[in-house]
Amino acid sequence: MHLLVTGGAGFIGSNFIHYLLRTYQDVRITNLDNLTYAGNLENLREAENDPRYEFVKADIAEAAQLEPVFADRRFEAVVHFAAESHVDRSLHLGVEAFIRTNILGTQKLLDLTRAHRVPRFVHVSTDEVYGSLDDGGSFTETSPIQPNNPYAATKAASDFLVRAAAKSYNLDAVTTRCSNNYGPYQFPEKLIPLMIANAMENRPLPVYGDGQQVRDWIYVEDHCRGVDLALRHGETGAVYNIGGMHDVPNLEVVQQILHLLNKPATLITHVPDRPGHDRRYAMDATRISEELGWAPQFDFTAGLRRTVDWYLNNRAWWERIRSGAYRDYYQKIYQQRS
């Protein structure tokens, strides 16, 4: 099976590529990534010498860059991870890049998938398109789409474009929506790697508001297995929620990280809350469990321990990132809010 994986140099995409290469001998992967701020080829250093893997640098919003990638290869599926993905960036640095990549880029990929008769398209989305669960319960695949921030709005738009392509042109498309991922190679602006790195350097750990925002956390390898099952066995046109089934407040996550690193709670610093911050997410993964046999293999305690160990053992990886654009960006954001 020859797959085009978009955004494969990012956090989830690179983990997905590693998962496929160690799980299947007959897989071939073309990784297409534009290497924007969160794309890092160091994430795939182990794959570089594997003859089943190749990297192509291209912008998914530029059809002229995409066309030869499709024309020169015969893909059996597109697995679409590429996205501008951080809520704070969409709120404070402008939404234009999110519209261009998440909406226009998705449509360009859909057009070329149809034009080159690629048999299947897997669109990797997010639970954030559902909005906030302020009154309890869990998101199901039929929950209303109610995004509350610019990033989520652009992901919702891309979901609808995939649905429209399936309905209008009979494209064999599947959409997955996942809860908050954590694990190796996550860019250290997200909650868990940010807190791990700050704690290791004895820096303040910024927690939005009261820290009682609840998220459903999933170890990234469990997510990758879910996407793979949807790719191989998912029903055409279906949406599959993928969740870790571990709902926990952000403040508790931070406290667990401090405990694992033997750091004091005094490092926690409450900062003004994010505008439009969703209060609670929780995912009902019944459909993918019953139809495709998926279940998470890592509970949160085990997954968090593995994640902390990875960042402890790969300090040079995240220190190189923090020394550049990441550090300057967060300094700017926190200065604006102070």
Helices and strands as residue ranges (DSSP letters): E 2-6, H 11-23, E 28-33, G 41-47, E 53-57, H 63-71, E 77-80, H 87-92, H 96-98, I 99-105, H 106-115, E 121-126, G 127-130, H 150-169, E 173-178, E 180-182, H 191-200, E 205-208, E 214-219, H 220-233, E 239-242, E 247-249, H 250-261, G 265-267, E 268-271, H 286-292, H 300-313, H 315-322, H 325-337
